[in-house]
Amino acid sequence: MNIGFIGLGIMGAPMALHLANAGHALFVHTRGKVPDSVAASSATACASAAEVTRHSDVVFLMVPDTPDVEAVLFGEQGVAAALKLGDARRVIVDMSSISPMATKAFAQKINALGADYIDAPVSGGEVGAKAASLTIMCGGDAAVFERIRPLLETMGKNITLVGGNGDGQTTKVANQIIVALNIAAVGEALLFASKAGADPAKVRQALMGGFASSRILEVHGERMIKRTFAPGFRIRLHQKDLNLALQGAREIGVALPQTANAAQLMQACAANGMADLDHSALVRALELMADHEVAQG
């Protein structure tokens, strides 16, 4: 199959490579330089999203935010510029994490141009992207989903069609709420233990065997202790996702007090120059308030 992939960042590059390695003809476009790993593969670099689309049966998007998706789809030389009623019906698959409401509007516009649309945001970070073990949350038509499922299976393991367009993005927002609150909880627990004089590494080891055990405690707790905050998923991107949650909550009349608190902690990090650190660095906001670092033990 001819596959397009637009957006070759930390997540997009390894995801695109899985498609190329599965034997598909891959056409790619990204802002800036194509990563060396992708350039060294069988992928063909294209000058625009429209050029990618003209070559492709299925086009994947993996870009940072709602305005980026809109620009890729409907900007000059965007995906829509290459869609024509009467052509073979293409599938546009947005794997970015963006607004559910905007996604529904984008899907309607793409459908009107004679193509199908699936929103398929992911969870698992850079590690999951490289290992092809991402969780993929999909919204769209069931028959279209089944058509692209084999492609999704080259990038992920837990792949679910939740409902119609927008439902995949809603699921991703829910995921980001849970992840953010768990990072905050792990940060508070390890900070409390460290400030109280216990060895945070041993506290974490003990907790891993009990009911408090979680993937966040395992991975992000270790990062907090070892101070390894190189980005797998940047604070500024998680801020964007929590803002989507809070915006959506206002629209539907739901209170999300703990989400708002986690968003404020991330904002404190961003205000102190840490927006491009891994989201596990949320603990730094707590540490600044306590004047104590978890790693001090």
Contacts in CASP RR format, 6 or more apart in sequence:
PFRMAT RR
TARGET T0000
AUTHOR 0000-0000-0000
METHOD contacts of the structure
MODEL  1
MNIGFIGLGIMGAPMALHLANAGHALFVHTRGKVPDSVAASSATACASAA
EVTRHSDVVFLMVPDTPDVEAVLFGEQGVAAALKLGDARRVIVDMSSISP
MATKAFAQKINALGADYIDAPVSGGEVGAKAASLTIMCGGDAAVFERIRP
LLETMGKNITLVGGNGDGQTTKVANQIIVALNIAAVGEALLFASKAGADP
AKVRQALMGGFASSRILEVHGERMIKRTFAPGFRIRLHQKDLNLALQGAR
EIGVALPQTANAAQLMQACAANGMADLDHSALVRALELMADHEVAQG
1 24 0 8 1.000
1 25 0 8 1.000
1 57 0 8 1.000
1 58 0 8 1.000
1 151 0 8 1.000
2 24 0 8 1.000
2 25 0 8 1.000
2 27 0 8 1.000
2 55 0 8 1.000
2 56 0 8 1.000
2 57 0 8 1.000
2 58 0 8 1.000
3 19 0 8 1.000
3 24 0 8 1.000
3 25 0 8 1.000
3 26 0 8 1.000
3 27 0 8 1.000
3 56 0 8 1.000
3 57 0 8 1.000
3 58 0 8 1.000
3 59 0 8 1.000
3 60 0 8 1.000
3 151 0 8 1.000
4 26 0 8 1.000
4 27 0 8 1.000
4 28 0 8 1.000
4 52 0 8 1.000
4 53 0 8 1.000
4 55 0 8 1.000
4 56 0 8 1.000
4 58 0 8 1.000
4 59 0 8 1.000
4 60 0 8 1.000
5 12 0 8 1.000
5 15 0 8 1.000
5 16 0 8 1.000
5 19 0 8 1.000
5 26 0 8 1.000
5 27 0 8 1.000
5 28 0 8 1.000
5 29 0 8 1.000
5 43 0 8 1.000
5 52 0 8 1.000
5 59 0 8 1.000
5 60 0 8 1.000
5 62 0 8 1.000
6 28 0 8 1.000
6 29 0 8 1.000
6 30 0 8 1.000
6 49 0 8 1.000
6 52 0 8 1.000
6 59 0 8 1.000
6 60 0 8 1.000
6 61 0 8 1.000
6 62 0 8 1.000
6 63 0 8 1.000
6 72 0 8 1.000
6 79 0 8 1.000
7 16 0 8 1.000
7 28 0 8 1.000
7 29 0 8 1.000
7 30 0 8 1.000
7 31 0 8 1.000
7 61 0 8 1.000
7 62 0 8 1.000
7 63 0 8 1.000
8 16 0 8 1.000
8 28 0 8 1.000
8 30 0 8 1.000
8 34 0 8 1.000
8 35 0 8 1.000
8 38 0 8 1.000
8 62 0 8 1.000
9 30 0 8 1.000
9 35 0 8 1.000
9 62 0 8 1.000
10 126 0 8 1.000
10 129 0 8 1.000
10 231 0 8 1.000
10 232 0 8 1.000
11 62 0 8 1.000
11 122 0 8 1.000
11 125 0 8 1.000
11 126 0 8 1.000
11 129 0 8 1.000
12 62 0 8 1.000
12 129 0 8 1.000
13 35 0 8 1.000
13 37 0 8 1.000
13 38 0 8 1.000
14 37 0 8 1.000
14 126 0 8 1.000
14 129 0 8 1.000
14 130 0 8 1.000
15 60 0 8 1.000
15 62 0 8 1.000
15 95 0 8 1.000
15 129 0 8 1.000
15 134 0 8 1.000
15 155 0 8 1.000
16 26 0 8 1.000
16 28 0 8 1.000
16 38 0 8 1.000
16 43 0 8 1.000
16 60 0 8 1.000
17 37 0 8 1.000
17 38 0 8 1.000
17 41 0 8 1.000
18 132 0 8 1.000
18 154 0 8 1.000
18 155 0 8 1.000
19 26 0 8 1.000
19 60 0 8 1.000
19 151 0 8 1.000
19 154 0 8 1.000
19 155 0 8 1.000
20 26 0 8 1.000
20 38 0 8 1.000
20 41 0 8 1.000
20 42 0 8 1.000
20 43 0 8 1.000
21 41 0 8 1.000
21 154 0 8 1.000
22 154 0 8 1.000
23 42 0 8 1.000
24 151 0 8 1.000
25 42 0 8 1.000
25 44 0 8 1.000
25 55 0 8 1.000
26 41 0 8 1.000
26 42 0 8 1.000
26 43 0 8 1.000
26 44 0 8 1.000
27 43 0 8 1.000
27 44 0 8 1.000
27 46 0 8 1.000
27 51 0 8 1.000
27 52 0 8 1.000
27 55 0 8 1.000
27 56 0 8 1.000
28 34 0 8 1.000
28 38 0 8 1.000
28 43 0 8 1.000
28 44 0 8 1.000
28 45 0 8 1.000
28 46 0 8 1.000
28 52 0 8 1.000
29 45 0 8 1.000
29 46 0 8 1.000
29 47 0 8 1.000
29 48 0 8 1.000
29 49 0 8 1.000
29 51 0 8 1.000
29 52 0 8 1.000
34 43 0 8 1.000
34 45 0 8 1.000
39 45 0 8 1.000
44 55 0 8 1.000
46 52 0 8 1.000
46 55 0 8 1.000
47 77 0 8 1.000
48 77 0 8 1.000
48 78 0 8 1.000
49 59 0 8 1.000
49 72 0 8 1.000
49 73 0 8 1.000
49 77 0 8 1.000
49 78 0 8 1.000
49 79 0 8 1.000
49 81 0 8 1.000
49 82 0 8 1.000
50 77 0 8 1.000
50 78 0 8 1.000
50 79 0 8 1.000
50 81 0 8 1.000
50 82 0 8 1.000
51 77 0 8 1.000
51 82 0 8 1.000
52 59 0 8 1.000
52 79 0 8 1.000
53 59 0 8 1.000
53 78 0 8 1.000
53 79 0 8 1.000
53 81 0 8 1.000
53 82 0 8 1.000
53 83 0 8 1.000
53 90 0 8 1.000
54 82 0 8 1.000
56 90 0 8 1.000
57 88 0 8 1.000
57 90 0 8 1.000
57 91 0 8 1.000
58 90 0 8 1.000
58 91 0 8 1.000
58 92 0 8 1.000
58 93 0 8 1.000
58 148 0 8 1.000
58 151 0 8 1.000
59 79 0 8 1.000
59 90 0 8 1.000
59 91 0 8 1.000
59 92 0 8 1.000
59 93 0 8 1.000
60 93 0 8 1.000
60 94 0 8 1.000
60 95 0 8 1.000
60 151 0 8 1.000
61 69 0 8 1.000
61 72 0 8 1.000
61 73 0 8 1.000
61 79 0 8 1.000
61 92 0 8 1.000
61 93 0 8 1.000
61 94 0 8 1.000
61 95 0 8 1.000
61 96 0 8 1.000
62 95 0 8 1.000
62 96 0 8 1.000
63 69 0 8 1.000
63 72 0 8 1.000
63 96 0 8 1.000
64 96 0 8 1.000
64 237 0 8 1.000
64 240 0 8 1.000
65 96 0 8 1.000
65 98 0 8 1.000
65 240 0 8 1.000
66 98 0 8 1.000
66 99 0 8 1.000
66 102 0 8 1.000
68 96 0 8 1.000
69 94 0 8 1.000
69 96 0 8 1.000
69 98 0 8 1.000
69 102 0 8 1.000
69 106 0 8 1.000
70 102 0 8 1.000
70 106 0 8 1.000
71 78 0 8 1.000
72 78 0 8 1.000
72 79 0 8 1.000
73 79 0 8 1.000
73 80 0 8 1.000
73 92 0 8 1.000
73 106 0 8 1.000
73 109 0 8 1.000
73 110 0 8 1.000
74 80 0 8 1.000
74 109 0 8 1.000
75 81 0 8 1.000
79 92 0 8 1.000
79 110 0 8 1.000
80 109 0 8 1.000
80 110 0 8 1.000
80 113 0 8 1.000
83 90 0 8 1.000
83 110 0 8 1.000
83 113 0 8 1.000
83 114 0 8 1.000
83 115 0 8 1.000
84 113 0 8 1.000
84 114 0 8 1.000
85 113 0 8 1.000
85 114 0 8 1.000
86 114 0 8 1.000
87 114 0 8 1.000
89 114 0 8 1.000
89 115 0 8 1.000
89 116 0 8 1.000
90 114 0 8 1.000
90 115 0 8 1.000
90 116 0 8 1.000
91 115 0 8 1.000
91 116 0 8 1.000
91 117 0 8 1.000
91 118 0 8 1.000
91 144 0 8 1.000
91 147 0 8 1.000
91 148 0 8 1.000
92 110 0 8 1.000
92 115 0 8 1.000
92 116 0 8 1.000
92 117 0 8 1.000
92 118 0 8 1.000
93 117 0 8 1.000
93 118 0 8 1.000
93 119 0 8 1.000
93 120 0 8 1.000
93 148 0 8 1.000
93 151 0 8 1.000
94 103 0 8 1.000
94 106 0 8 1.000
94 117 0 8 1.000
94 118 0 8 1.000
94 119 0 8 1.000
94 120 0 8 1.000
94 121 0 8 1.000
95 120 0 8 1.000
95 121 0 8 1.000
95 122 0 8 1.000
95 136 0 8 1.000
96 121 0 8 1.000
97 121 0 8 1.000
97 122 0 8 1.000
97 169 0 8 1.000
97 172 0 8 1.000
97 173 0 8 1.000
97 176 0 8 1.000
97 237 0 8 1.000
97 240 0 8 1.000
97 241 0 8 1.000
97 244 0 8 1.000
98 121 0 8 1.000
98 169 0 8 1.000
98 244 0 8 1.000
99 169 0 8 1.000
99 244 0 8 1.000
99 247 0 8 1.000
100 119 0 8 1.000
100 166 0 8 1.000
100 167 0 8 1.000
100 168 0 8 1.000
100 169 0 8 1.000
100 170 0 8 1.000
100 173 0 8 1.000
100 244 0 8 1.000
100 248 0 8 1.000
101 166 0 8 1.000
101 248 0 8 1.000
101 251 0 8 1.000
103 119 0 8 1.000
103 165 0 8 1.000
103 166 0 8 1.000
103 168 0 8 1.000
103 169 0 8 1.000
104 165 0 8 1.000
104 166 0 8 1.000
106 117 0 8 1.000
107 117 0 8 1.000
107 119 0 8 1.000
107 140 0 8 1.000
107 165 0 8 1.000
107 166 0 8 1.000
108 165 0 8 1.000
110 116 0 8 1.000
110 117 0 8 1.000
111 117 0 8 1.000
116 141 0 8 1.000
116 144 0 8 1.000
117 140 0 8 1.000
117 165 0 8 1.000
118 138 0 8 1.000
118 139 0 8 1.000
118 140 0 8 1.000
118 141 0 8 1.000
118 144 0 8 1.000
118 145 0 8 1.000
118 148 0 8 1.000
118 165 0 8 1.000
119 138 0 8 1.000
119 139 0 8 1.000
119 140 0 8 1.000
119 165 0 8 1.000
119 166 0 8 1.000
119 167 0 8 1.000
119 168 0 8 1.000
119 169 0 8 1.000
120 136 0 8 1.000
120 137 0 8 1.000
120 138 0 8 1.000
120 139 0 8 1.000
120 152 0 8 1.000
120 168 0 8 1.000
121 136 0 8 1.000
121 137 0 8 1.000
121 168 0 8 1.000
121 169 0 8 1.000
121 171 0 8 1.000
121 172 0 8 1.000
122 129 0 8 1.000
122 134 0 8 1.000
122 135 0 8 1.000
122 136 0 8 1.000
122 137 0 8 1.000
122 155 0 8 1.000
122 156 0 8 1.000
122 172 0 8 1.000
123 134 0 8 1.000
123 135 0 8 1.000
123 137 0 8 1.000
123 172 0 8 1.000
123 175 0 8 1.000
123 179 0 8 1.000
124 133 0 8 1.000
124 134 0 8 1.000
124 135 0 8 1.000
125 134 0 8 1.000
125 232 0 8 1.000
125 233 0 8 1.000
126 231 0 8 1.000
126 232 0 8 1.000
126 233 0 8 1.000
127 133 0 8 1.000
127 219 0 8 1.000
127 232 0 8 1.000
128 134 0 8 1.000
128 156 0 8 1.000
129 155 0 8 1.000
132 154 0 8 1.000
132 155 0 8 1.000
132 156 0 8 1.000
132 157 0 8 1.000
133 156 0 8 1.000
133 157 0 8 1.000
134 155 0 8 1.000
134 156 0 8 1.000
134 157 0 8 1.000
134 158 0 8 1.000
135 156 0 8 1.000
135 157 0 8 1.000
135 158 0 8 1.000
135 159 0 8 1.000
135 160 0 8 1.000
135 175 0 8 1.000
136 152 0 8 1.000
136 155 0 8 1.000
136 156 0 8 1.000
136 158 0 8 1.000
136 159 0 8 1.000
136 160 0 8 1.000
137 160 0 8 1.000
137 162 0 8 1.000
137 168 0 8 1.000
137 169 0 8 1.000
137 171 0 8 1.000
137 172 0 8 1.000
137 175 0 8 1.000
138 145 0 8 1.000
138 152 0 8 1.000
138 159 0 8 1.000
138 160 0 8 1.000
138 161 0 8 1.000
138 162 0 8 1.000
138 163 0 8 1.000
138 167 0 8 1.000
138 168 0 8 1.000
139 145 0 8 1.000
139 161 0 8 1.000
139 162 0 8 1.000
139 163 0 8 1.000
139 164 0 8 1.000
139 165 0 8 1.000
139 166 0 8 1.000
139 167 0 8 1.000
139 168 0 8 1.000
139 169 0 8 1.000
140 161 0 8 1.000
140 163 0 8 1.000
140 164 0 8 1.000
140 165 0 8 1.000
140 166 0 8 1.000
140 167 0 8 1.000
141 164 0 8 1.000
142 161 0 8 1.000
145 161 0 8 1.000
149 159 0 8 1.000
152 159 0 8 1.000
153 159 0 8 1.000
160 171 0 8 1.000
162 168 0 8 1.000
162 170 0 8 1.000
162 171 0 8 1.000
172 241 0 8 1.000
173 241 0 8 1.000
173 244 0 8 1.000
173 245 0 8 1.000
173 248 0 8 1.000
174 245 0 8 1.000
176 238 0 8 1.000
176 241 0 8 1.000
176 242 0 8 1.000
176 244 0 8 1.000
176 245 0 8 1.000
177 242 0 8 1.000
177 245 0 8 1.000
177 256 0 8 1.000
177 259 0 8 1.000
177 262 0 8 1.000
179 216 0 8 1.000
179 238 0 8 1.000
179 279 0 8 1.000
180 238 0 8 1.000
180 241 0 8 1.000
180 242 0 8 1.000
180 259 0 8 1.000
180 262 0 8 1.000
180 263 0 8 1.000
180 266 0 8 1.000
180 279 0 8 1.000
180 282 0 8 1.000
181 258 0 8 1.000
181 259 0 8 1.000
181 262 0 8 1.000
182 214 0 8 1.000
182 216 0 8 1.000
182 217 0 8 1.000
182 220 0 8 1.000
183 216 0 8 1.000
183 220 0 8 1.000
183 262 0 8 1.000
183 279 0 8 1.000
183 280 0 8 1.000
183 282 0 8 1.000
183 283 0 8 1.000
184 258 0 8 1.000
184 261 0 8 1.000
184 262 0 8 1.000
184 265 0 8 1.000
184 282 0 8 1.000
184 286 0 8 1.000
185 216 0 8 1.000
186 214 0 8 1.000
186 216 0 8 1.000
186 217 0 8 1.000
186 220 0 8 1.000
186 221 0 8 1.000
186 224 0 8 1.000
186 283 0 8 1.000
187 221 0 8 1.000
187 224 0 8 1.000
187 282 0 8 1.000
187 283 0 8 1.000
187 286 0 8 1.000
187 294 0 8 1.000
188 286 0 8 1.000
189 203 0 8 1.000
189 207 0 8 1.000
189 212 0 8 1.000
190 200 0 8 1.000
190 203 0 8 1.000
190 204 0 8 1.000
190 221 0 8 1.000
190 224 0 8 1.000
190 225 0 8 1.000
190 283 0 8 1.000
190 294 0 8 1.000
191 283 0 8 1.000
191 286 0 8 1.000
191 287 0 8 1.000
191 290 0 8 1.000
191 292 0 8 1.000
191 294 0 8 1.000
193 200 0 8 1.000
193 203 0 8 1.000
194 200 0 8 1.000
194 203 0 8 1.000
194 292 0 8 1.000
194 293 0 8 1.000
194 294 0 8 1.000
194 295 0 8 1.000
194 296 0 8 1.000
194 297 0 8 1.000
195 290 0 8 1.000
195 292 0 8 1.000
197 297 0 8 1.000
198 297 0 8 1.000
199 297 0 8 1.000
200 224 0 8 1.000
200 225 0 8 1.000
200 294 0 8 1.000
200 295 0 8 1.000
200 297 0 8 1.000
201 225 0 8 1.000
204 217 0 8 1.000
204 221 0 8 1.000
204 222 0 8 1.000
204 225 0 8 1.000
207 213 0 8 1.000
207 217 0 8 1.000
208 217 0 8 1.000
208 218 0 8 1.000
219 280 0 8 1.000
220 278 0 8 1.000
220 279 0 8 1.000
220 280 0 8 1.000
221 280 0 8 1.000
222 228 0 8 1.000
223 229 0 8 1.000
223 278 0 8 1.000
223 280 0 8 1.000
223 281 0 8 1.000
224 280 0 8 1.000
224 283 0 8 1.000
224 294 0 8 1.000
224 295 0 8 1.000
225 294 0 8 1.000
225 295 0 8 1.000
226 295 0 8 1.000
227 293 0 8 1.000
227 295 0 8 1.000
228 278 0 8 1.000
229 274 0 8 1.000
229 277 0 8 1.000
229 278 0 8 1.000
229 280 0 8 1.000
229 281 0 8 1.000
229 284 0 8 1.000
230 277 0 8 1.000
230 278 0 8 1.000
231 276 0 8 1.000
231 277 0 8 1.000
231 278 0 8 1.000
232 278 0 8 1.000
233 278 0 8 1.000
233 279 0 8 1.000
234 275 0 8 1.000
234 276 0 8 1.000
234 277 0 8 1.000
234 278 0 8 1.000
234 279 0 8 1.000
235 266 0 8 1.000
235 269 0 8 1.000
235 270 0 8 1.000
235 274 0 8 1.000
235 275 0 8 1.000
235 276 0 8 1.000
235 277 0 8 1.000
235 278 0 8 1.000
235 279 0 8 1.000
235 281 0 8 1.000
235 282 0 8 1.000
236 270 0 8 1.000
236 275 0 8 1.000
236 276 0 8 1.000
237 279 0 8 1.000
238 266 0 8 1.000
238 279 0 8 1.000
239 263 0 8 1.000
239 266 0 8 1.000
239 267 0 8 1.000
239 270 0 8 1.000
239 275 0 8 1.000
242 259 0 8 1.000
242 262 0 8 1.000
242 263 0 8 1.000
242 266 0 8 1.000
243 263 0 8 1.000
245 256 0 8 1.000
245 259 0 8 1.000
246 256 0 8 1.000
246 259 0 8 1.000
246 260 0 8 1.000
246 263 0 8 1.000
248 254 0 8 1.000
249 255 0 8 1.000
249 256 0 8 1.000
249 259 0 8 1.000
262 282 0 8 1.000
265 282 0 8 1.000
265 285 0 8 1.000
265 286 0 8 1.000
266 279 0 8 1.000
266 282 0 8 1.000
266 285 0 8 1.000
268 285 0 8 1.000
268 288 0 8 1.000
269 275 0 8 1.000
269 277 0 8 1.000
269 281 0 8 1.000
269 282 0 8 1.000
269 284 0 8 1.000
269 285 0 8 1.000
272 284 0 8 1.000
272 285 0 8 1.000
272 288 0 8 1.000
274 281 0 8 1.000
274 284 0 8 1.000
277 284 0 8 1.000
283 294 0 8 1.000
287 293 0 8 1.000
287 294 0 8 1.000
END
